[in-house]
């Protein structure tokens, strides 16, 4: 498989740089966005997976998921939420709107890479029957 194209979305630039550097070293083609509007514009070029923070000023990660699921004509892109604000209720709500996985911050970088690589290669592009929507 060619290098997976991943879009990273986080308003904390140090986190964005850390994830970008690590994933690039792991063989990913990384595009980074510091907000949801930028992410929506960059995602139109095609990506294999998205990793987004949940809590961001303006539009948050949940709004990104809703927008990606509601307006994109191409097959759904697997989306991983990486957040420090997670509980079972939030996790269930995110899965309901189309999140494939939730990883808690601080995030183990190798787990993030493994999750994105797995989703990019196995996503069935049918969220209603996706085997990847389980909690991670």
C-alpha positions, 0 to 999 in steps of 0.5 A: 500500500502507498503511504496513507494520507492523513489529515491532522486537526488540532488547535494546539500547534505543539500537538499538531507538530508532534503528531505530524513529525511522528506520523511522517517518520512512520511513513504517512503523508501528513496534512495539518490543519489548526481548525475545522474550516481549514480541515474541511478545505484541505480534506477535499483533496482526498485523505485516507484518514482523519485524526481530530481533536474534540475541543477546539475554538469555533467549530469542534471535532464533532462538528467536523465529523457531522460536516464530513458525513453530511456533505461529502459525496465521496465514500466516508473517510475514517475519523479518529477523535483524540481528546482528553475530554472523554467519557462513555457518553461522549464516546457513544455520541461520537460513534453515533455521528460517525467517529470510528475510534476515540483515543484519549490524550495523552495519546500513545503515538505508536497507537495513533499510527497503528490505528490510522494505518489500520483504518486507512487500509480496512475502512469499508466506507459504509459507516452503518456496518463498519467493524472499526466503530468499536471503542479503542 
